Each structure stands twice: as structure tokens, then as C-alpha cells.
Amino acid sequence: MFGIEYDVIVVGGGHAGSEAAAAAANLGCSTLLITMNLQNIAQMSCNPAMGGIAKGQIVREIDALGGYSGIVSDKTAIQFKMLNKSKGPAMWSPRVQSDRMRFAEEWRLLLEQTNNLDFYQEMVSGLVVENGEVKGVKTSLGLEIKAKTVVLTNGTFLNGLIHIGEKQFGGGRSGEKAATGITEQLIDLGFDAGRMKTGTPPRVDGRSLDYSKMIEQPGDEQPEKFSYSNLTKPLKEQRSCYMTYTSTEVHNLLREGFDRSPMFNGSIKSIGPRYCPSIEDKINRFADKDRHQLFVEPEGWNTVEVYVNGFSTSLPEDVQFKALRSVVGFENVKFFRPGYAIEYDYFPPTQLTHTLETKLISGLYFAGQINGTTGYEEAASQGLMAGMNAALKVKEKESFILKRSEAYIGVLIDDLITKGTEEPYRMFTSRAEYRTLLRQDNADFRLTPKSFEIGLASEERMRRMERKEKQSSDFVQFFKETSISPEEANPVLEKNDSSPIKQSGKLFKLFSRPQINLKDVMGFEKVSTYIKENNLDKEVLEQTEIQVKYSGYIEKEKNNADKLNRLEDLKIPKDFDYTKLKSLSFEACEKMSKIRPATISQASRISGVSPSDISVLLVYMGR
């Protein structure tokens, strides 16, 4: 790296940094990953799990695009669950419990096997910027490393401050120092910055817990996997998690320490994640509840370390310990380390474009918690997109942007850059207006062709996806074309309390009935013969069932998305002067001048911009 100019430098080796470095390198760019500790690449600094509601869809999307998070999650999983299976397929969300040490190790090994990727262990203290363009980075030892683009993925390290009760100390996470210098320089360059906080629960010794008093939470009987590739296999063995509850006694013991809590005594003024509150926040906000769930999650196959999900706290250690010992099953608990809160700098993401490049400095990209998000999956997806776009900029190719109707990743980035966030942003299925289209089962159909086109998704992935797509569409066509007689159908219909048919009809119509499932139709000889002859796997069968049973909903949502995309195609010039439009409201003029929406559709999603403001814009643009 001494004397070398890299195409892309990625600062930070967390989930965002790892995906960014892999994407840039796999697109053929000379890439350098700089991080303060190479032993902690892709460290799971909070819970040892990937996926979950909406987050599982994001991991599938990362995998479909050619990222590594799905592969690493499969290879290091200790339990698999498909959440929300009782609801419609738009809500199904895969989640794995991970082996924390193996997860980081597998990421490190994958990155080391990636061509075009170099590593360097040091703290980046600043950027080299000339005439509004990034030219490289400066390290704490005074080294200058040149680059055509830079991706900042600093996580919680920028001026990180850890709180445990009355104690405060600098750190990016437990046992690691904070990063300094970058925030101050970016503010000098004209960026707005803010502070956020997040927290983590105590880690405890599993040997000191009484699991017989808790409720066992096993994995799925037929576990699936994240990755669409053939590089991983579903789990054959799994480890159980457990569930227990807090109580009024536990809450009272915790309240005794509230006056020593940094959240209540004013030490922490920044905003934490609304949807992942600390235990003291839960007690305060939901005073009517006399208990809260705690999930007891093993940290790996062989370690005895356990993560107490639901007990995130920054209370003094003695208060944490005393209260946790009053939880059923935790009477003799021993701590590995107490929970803590951490405050860190972030940069409001309205300062970015859809590529995650900053508007102020050309060639500089932000990804992950620096943009105000929370969660490994949200960070990883931003890292992937920033790494891809940094590489495409170097190659002078068209940037890679996903629409809201194409991916949860598209929703995430559009929300961030259009609306901004004043609290840690977390993805939910409810944030996506087209979630029936953005299911976890079809991420490869949606995204692999786009990624293959720019050279990230492999040929093997593309052919695999095409095979699956053809098999499922052919099977759907089979149901549309194949008839079934009342003699064959009615025994199955009556067994499922569904009205019998009086004359032969198409299988598609019968399969569409809510009472009839795939297992039922597989009982028909024509169907079972077709499956055997065409060697259809579980993925194809599931895809076909969804396409048949939800065809009406899917078609309706596609039509709505097409309408939105017409507005997405109406570009607004970069230097458009909104003050020229006298009929525009003052708030709309101010907001659009600041955010600089790229399209009419993006402008319509800005808070404070009304439909009448959009009409004014459309009239002015001759529409």
C-alpha cells in the first residue's frame, strides 16, 4: 500500500465494511480494507443472530446480489427459524442463531480468499480531500494512502463513548478504543453531524443457568438456509434457545438504580433505538406490564457464553447483577460482562445520493451506522451498495440503484436519503409498500439478473436462478392447463371443509382455494407425477404455491408499482432552482432545495411536500 493508489479504500471492518470490500474487489477494483483490529472483522457486537422480520429479506437480497452475508450465516448457523409462517408469504422472514466466533472467522477467511483485496490494521484519522474530491485517507501514524474512492463504515466508533452506570469511557465497543479525527474534519468540510446511542445486554455463563425452569425454543423441524447458491447446506443438528420472563420483583430492583442510570440522570442525551429499547426504558414506558420476555441465546456450538436478549441495559453492574439473579432460571447467574450503552457520531443521511455517495465530496461514500441505521443486516446491505457504486464510479460505469418496488434495500436507502432519521433506523415489513413483491423467496428472481449484468453475481448463480424461475413458471402453467375431475378432487375438498365441485375444472382454481395447500394437491397423481418427472425441489414447490395462491395480490401490487415507476422515470435536473416556482409552498421549496430529489417520485416522499407541490413540479416540467 505504500506508494500504491487504490481504486477503493474501505474504512472499517464490520458488516458494512466487509460487504463493501468484497463487492468492490469482486467487481475487479484494487481494494484496501483498513480497520483498527483485523481480529474483529465482521464481529457480532450485539446479538449472535442474522435475519428476522424484514431483516431476513435483506440477507436474502444481499445473497441474490452476490454478497457474502447469507453464505456466512448458513455456514456458521446453530439454529434456523422461518418466522411468521402462520401469516402470508410477504411476512415470512428467515432467521439464524449464529456461532459468534465462527461467524467472524468465516468472514475473515472469505475476504482473505477474495482477489484484489488488501488489508491494513490501523486507525484512519482523516481524509485527503482536494477540490471537492476524495483522494485518499490519513492514518493515526501519519501515513497517507491514495485512493480514487473511499467508503466510510465506522459503525459506533466515531467518538464512541461507553456508559455503565455513572462510569463513562471512550470506546467503539467493549474492549476497543474509539476512532477520532474523522467527525471533526467532516464538520469542517461542511457536513452536519449528530449523536445516537445503542445498548447491549450482559453476557452470562450458561453453566450457571437452570434451563429446566425456562421454556425451550427449538429451531424448525425442516430447517432451510439463506443462500440461493449451492455453497451451503441446511442444518442437520441445531441448538435450542430458551425463554424466560422478568417480574415485578426484577422491575423494582432495576428501578432502585434509575437515579444512577445514564439514560435518566442526563449523562446520555442522544436518542436510542425505539424498537429495541433497554430494559429500563421498557419498565419506564410500559409501566402497566408486570413482566417482559427474555430470550436466552447460546453464542455458539461449543462456548458456554450466553446472550440475554431483551435485557439491554446501561445500569450499574451491581444493579444489573442483582436484578438478573431474580429472573427465573438465573438465580445463580455468573456474568461474563455487564451490559452497556454506547453513544457515537452519525451523519444525517439526507447528505447522500441514492448511490450512498456524499453530495459534498465526490468519491466519498457512507454505509452502515454512520448513516443512522441499526442492525447488522441494514449495515451489510448499505456496505454492499456503497462498495458496488464506488467500484462502478472508478470504472466510469452507470451507478447501481434499487427502486422501492425492487428490494427492501431500495426502501431502506430511499427512506434514509429522502426522509433522514433522528433515531436509529431499523427495517420493518411495514416500511415497504410493495412487500408482496419483495418476499424472501423471490429475491434471486428480482435481483440476480441486475447484479449479473454488472458483473457481481456469478454465471453459476444466474443459471441456477433461471432454472428455478423456468421450473416454477412451467409448474404454474401446468396448474392452469391441467383439469381435474370431481371424483378425484372432492374427497380432498371435503376433507378440508371446502365446497365440492360438480364438473371438471382447472387445478389452478382449486389450488387457489385458501383451505387447500401444496400437500393436498401433491396427493393428486397428475401433480405427483409431474413433480417426480421434472425433479422439482422444495424451493420451486414453495415458489409455485405462492405464485398460484397469491396471484391476484401479486398482480395488483405489480400494477401499483408500475404507476410509481412512471414517476421514478421523471428525472429532476441536479441544479434545479426551486425558488423559480412561485406556486411552490415555502416548506416544499426549502426541503427540496436541501435534499435535492433525483426524481419526481422521490420528491413526493419528502416530508412536507404536498400533492399540490408535486403538481406544480409536473406542470413546470411539461407533464
N, C-alpha and C positions, 0 to 999 in steps of 0.2 A: 504493500500500500504506500510505502514511501516513494514519492515521485510518480505514483500511478494516478490517473484520473479515472474514477469510476463513472459508469453510466448512472447508477442509483446507489445512494447510501441510505440505509435504514437505521434509524436511531431507536434502540430499544428492542429487547428480545422476548417480549411477552407474546400473547396470542396474535395481536395485530402485527407486530414486527416480524414474527415467524412467517405468517402468511404473506406479508408484503415482500419479504426477502425471497421466499420460494417462488412467488409469482413473477417477480422481476427477472430472477435468474433463469427460470424455465422459459421465459419469453426471449432468452438469448442475450440479456444485458449483463455486463460485468457489474456485480453487486457486492457491496460490503455491508455486513451486519455488525454494528457496533453496540455493545451492551456492557453494563458495568460488571456483570458476573456471568460468564459463559456456562457456569454450572446450573444456572437457574433459567435456562431458555424454556419458554412456554410453561413456566411454573403456574400451577393452580394455586393461586394465593388465597382463594376463598374456598368454596365447597368443591369436593372432588367429584364433579359430575359435569357432563356435557348434554345439551339439549333441554327438553322440557317444552312447555306450552309456547308456541311461536318460535322459540329458540331452536327446537329440533328441526323445524322447517328451514331455518337459516343454515344449520350444519349440512343438511341435505343439499341446499343450494350451493354452498361452498364446494362440496364434493362434486356436484354436477359441473361446476365451472373449472374443476381441475385443481382445487385447493387440497390441503392435506388434513384438515381438522377431522373429517369423517373417518379417514383411514386410521389416523392415530387413535381416535376414540374407539373404533372397533378393536384395534389390536391390544388396547390396554383396558378394556371394559371388564368389570367384575359382575355387572348386572345390567339387564336390558328391560325396559318397560315401554310399551306404547300407551301413552296417556290419552285420556278422553275417548277410549274406544267405544263407550256407550253412546257417544254423540255422532254427528255426521262426520264424514271423512275430512272436511275442511278443518276440523278441530283436532284430528289425530296428531299427536306430537311425540316423536321418539325421544327417549332419554336414556343415557347410560350412567351408571355409577362407575367411576374410574379408579384405577390404581394410580395414585398421585405421582409416585416416584417413577413408575414405568411410563406414564404419560410424557413427562418431561424428557426422559431418556429416549423414548421413541422419536419425539420431535427432533431432538439433537442429532440422532443417527440419520434421520431422513434428510435433514438440512446438510449434514456433512457429505451425504451421497449426491447432493444436488450440484450439477455442473454450474460454472460461472459464479459461484458464491464463496466469498472470503469472509473471515471472522476477525474481530478485533475486540479485546477486552479493555475498555477504558470509559471514563465519563466524558460525554460531549458537553462542553460548557458554552458553546455558541455556534453561530452560523457564519459563513463567509458570504456576504451579500454585496453585489456591485450593480448599480444602476437598475435596482428593482428586480434583479435576478439572483437566485441562489447559485453559489459557485463551489460550495463545499461546507465542511464543518471544522470547528476548532475543538481540541480536547483539553482536558484539565492539565495535561503535561505540556501544553503549548504546541502540540502537533497540528498542522493544517493538512487536511485531506481533501483533495479536489473531487468534485462530482458535478454531473450535468443536472441531476435532480436529487432531492433529499426528502425522505419520508420520516416525519416525527411521530413516534408511537411511544410516548414517555409514560403512559399509564398513570399511576398515582405518585410518581417520583418527583415531579416538578415542585420544589419547595415543600415536599411532603412533611407533615407534622403528625406524629402518632400520639394519641391520648389514651391513658389508662388511669381513670380516676383523676386525681389532682396532678398526676405526672404528665409531662409533655417532653417529647424528644424528637429530633429530626429523623426522618426515615422514609424510604419508599414503600417498604413493608417490613414486617418483623425481622430484625436481624440484618437489615440492609440500609445503607445510607441514602439520603435524599439527593436529587440532582439539582444543581443550582446554576444560574447564569442565563439559561435559555429564556425564561419568562421575562427577565428584565430587558434583554436585548429585543425581544419581540414587541414589548410595550414601546420601547424607544423607536422601533420601526413603524409604529402606528397601530398595532393590534390592540383590541380590547381583551382583557383577561378577567377571570373570576375565580372563586374558590368553591369547591364542592367537598363533600365528605362521604365516606362509606365506612362500613364496620364489618367485623368478623367475630365469630363466636370462639369460645375456648376450645382447645383440642385436649382430649382426655385419654386416659389409659383404659382401653377396652377390657383389660383383665380385672379392673376394679368395678365393672358394671354387672348388675344382675338382670340378664336378658329375660329370665323366666317371668319377670314382673311386667315385661313390655309386650307390645303387640308386634308380631313378626310381619315384615313387609317383603315377601319374596318377589323375584323377578317373574317375567312372563313364562308360561309353560313352553311356548314355542317362540323363543327369542328371535328377533330379526337383527338387522345391522344398519348402520348409517350409510356406508359407501355403496355406490352403484357399481363399483369396479369389482373384479374378481380377485383383488389383492387380500381380501379379508373374508372371514367365515363367521357365521353366528356362534354365539357362546354355547358350549355343551354343559359347562358347570357354571353356577352362579353363587354369589354370596348374598345373604339376606341383609336388608336394613331393618330397623326396628322403630316403633313409635311409642312415645310416652307423652305425658302432659304435665304442664305446670299446675299450680294450685293456688288457692287464696293465701296459704302459708308462704309459698315461694314469692308471691307478689308482695306480700307485706315485708318480707326480708329484703327484697330488692328496693322497695320504697324507702327503707331506712338509709340507703346510700344515695338517694336522689340529690341531696344537697352537695354531695361530693362528685356528682356526675358532670362531666364537661358539657353535656348537652343542656343541662338545666341550670348550671351556675354561670353560664355565659362564656366559658372558655371556647366553645365551638359556636360560631355564628353562621357558618355555611350550611347549605341545605343538603340533606341526605336522601337516599332513595325512598320514595313514597311507598313502593310496593315490596320493599324488603326492609321493613323498619326494625330497629333494635328492640330488644325485649322491654327496655324501659319505656320506649316510645309506644309500644303496643299496650302496656299497662296504663299508660297515661291517656292514650287516645281511645282505648276500648275499656274504660273503667267498669262497664257493666258485665264484662266477661270474667268469669272466675277461673278460667283455665285456657291455655293455648297449647297447640300441638308442638311437640319437639320430635324431629326425625334424627335417629341415631345412625350415622352413616360411616361404615368402615372406610379407611383411607387406602386400602389395597388388599391384595391376596394374603400377604404374609405379615404385614405390620399390625401392631396392636393399637396404633393411633386411631382415634375416632373423632369425627366431626359432628358437633352438636347443632344441627341445622334448626334454626328458629330461636336460638339463644344468642344472637348477635348483641354485643354489649361493649360499652366503654367504662363501665362502673369499676371502682377499685377492686383489686384482685380478691381481697378478703370478703367483699360483699358477693362477688360472683361465686366464690367457692362455697360460702355458707348457704346461699340460695340454691345452688345446683345440688348440694347434698340433701336438700329437702324434696327433690324430684324423685318420683317412684322409679326404682331401679338404679338410682345414682347415690344411694345412701353412703357408700364407701368410695365415692369417686376420687381419683387422683388426677391432677392436672398435668398435661404436657406443657401447655402455655395458656395464659389468660386471653380472653377476647380483648379487642382494642378498636378504637375508631381512628381513621386517618383523614386528614384534610390535605388537599392538593390543589394545584392550579389547573385550570382548564381555559380553553379559548372558545367563546360562543361561536357555534358552527355556522352562523349566518355569514361568517367571513370567508366561507369556502364556496367553490362551484360544485356542480354535480360530480365532477371527477375527484373531489376532495383536495384539489389544488387550491391554495390560498389566492384570494383576489389581489392581495397587496404585493406578494412576492412570486414571480414566475418560477416554476420548477420546484416549489416547496409544497409538500402535501402533509396533511394531518390525518391520523387514524387512531381510533380507539378512545380511551377515556380522556384524552386531551380534548376531544370534541364533546365531552359531557355525557357520554354513554356509560352504562354499567353492564357487566356481563362479558364472559369470555367470547360468546358467540357473536354478539354485536361488534366486539372489538375485532375478532378474526375476519369477519366479513368486510369491515372497513379496510383492514390491512390488505386483504386480497385485492379490493377495488383500487386502493391507492397504489399498490405495487404494480398492478396491471397498467394503470394510467400513466404512472411515471415512466414505465418501460415504453409504452406507446408514444409518449411525448418525445423521448430520446430518439425513437425510430421514425419520428415525424409521420406517424400514422394517426388515423382518426381515433378519438378517445372512446372509451367503453363506458356507456351509461345504461343503467337498467331503469325502466319505467315502473311506476307503481303497479301497473297491471301485469308486470312480468315477473316480479320477485319481491319477497319480503325485504331483501337487501335494497331494492329500489324504493320501497316505502320508508325504510329506516333513513337512508341518505336524504331523500326528499324532505322528510319531516325535519331533519336536523338543519339542513341549509335554508329551508323556507320558513320554518316556524321558530327555529332555535330551541334552546331548552334552558330552564333556570333550575332544574333539578335533574339528578342522574336519570337519563333516558333508558327505558327498558322496553323491549319489543313485546307486544301482545297481539293475538289474532285479531282483536277488535280494532287495531290501528289500520288494518288492511281492508279497504272497501271491496276488494275482489278476492277474498280469501277462498272462495270455492274454486277459483282458478289456480290459486297459489298453494296447492296442497303439498304435503311432504312426499306423496307417492309419485308426483309427476315433475319434480324439479329437474330431472335429466331431460325430459321432453322439452321443457321450457328453456333451459339454459345451456345444455351441452353443445347444440349446434352453434350458438353465438360464440362460445368460448373456443370451439374447434376452428371457427372461421378466423380468429385472430392468432391461433397457434398455441393456446394453452392446454385445452382438453386434447387428449391423445387420440390418434386414429382408432385405437382399440376401443376406447370409451365411446367414440362416435358410432362405430359399427355395432357395438353392443346395444346402444340406445336405439338405433334404427331397427335392429332385430326385434327388440322388445315392443317398440311402437307398432311395427307391422303385425306382429303376432297378436297384440291386443286389439288393433283396429280390425284385423281379419276375424277375430273371435266375436267382436261386437257385430260385425256384418253377418256372421253365421247365425246369431240370435235373431237378427232382423229378417233373414231369409228362410229360416227353418220353422216349419209348423209342428204343432203337437196336438194330438187328438184328446178329446175329453176322457177317454178310457185311461190314457197314460197320465194326464195331468190331474184329474180330480182327486185321486187318493192323496196326492201330495198337498193339494189345495185344502182339502177337508181337514187333514192332519194339522194344518197351520191356521185353521179358522179363517180361511179365505174363500170367497164365493166360488162355487164350481163353474166351469164353462160348459156351454151347451153344444158348441161346434168347434171344430179345429181352428186354432189361432196361432199367431207367431209367438215363438219363445220369448222374444224381446218384451212384448207386452206383459206376459206372465211374470217374467223375471223382474219387471219394473215394480211389481206389487210390493208394498212395504213389508208384508208378512213373509215373503219368500226370499231366501238368501242363497248364496252360492252353493252351499252344501246340499240344499234341496234340489237345485237344478242339476247338480252333478249326479244325482240319483237317476236321471233320465239317461237311457242307453245312448241316445244320439250325442248327448253332451259329453258323457264319459269317454265315448269312443273318439270324439274329436280331440279331447284333451290328450289322450294317450297317443293318438296318431301324430299329433303336432308337438308332442313333448313339451307342453306348457308348464312353466314353473310358477311358484307362488306369487311372484311379482306381477306376472302377466294376468293371472287369475284375479288378483286384487284390483288391478288397473281396469280390467274388463268389467268387473262388478260395479265399480264406481261410475264408469262411463255409461253403463246401462241404467243404473238406478237413479243417477243424478243428472241425466242428460238434459232435462228441462231447465234445471237450475244453472247448469254449466253454460247452456246456450244463451240464457237470459243475461248472465254475467258477462259473457263474451261481447254481446251487443252493447251493453253499457260501457265496457272497456273501450270498444271501438269508437264510441262517441267521445270519450275522454281523450283518446289518442289523436282525434282530429284537432283538438285544441293543443295537444303536445307538439303537433307539427307546425303550429303557428309561432315562429321564432320572433323574439323581440331583439332588435339590434343592441349590441353591448353598450353603446354610448348613447342610448335613447334618452332624450331630455323630457322627463315627465312634467316639468314646470310649464311646458308649452301647452299642455292640455288644461285649459281653464275650467272645463266642466268636471275635472277630477277632484275628488274630495282631498282636503289638506292631508288627512291621515294616510290615504292611499298614495298620494304623491311622495310623502315623506318615507313611508315604508318601502315602496318600490324603488325609490332612488337609493335607499340603503342596501336592500337585498339584491337588487339587480336581477330579477327573474329572467330566465333564459327563454321561457315560452309563456303564452297566454294562460295555459293550464297551470303552470307553477304560480303565476301571478294571482290566479283565482284562489289559491290555497293560503295566501298570506293573510294572517290575522289583521283585520281592519280594512281589508279590501272587499268592497261590496259588489254584488252582481251589476249594479249600475256603473260602477267604476270600470268593470270588465267591458261593459257595453261601449263606454266611451273609448276605450282602447281599441276595440274591434272596429268601431266606426272610423277611427283615425287611421287604422291600418287597412282600410278599404274592405272590411268584411261585414 
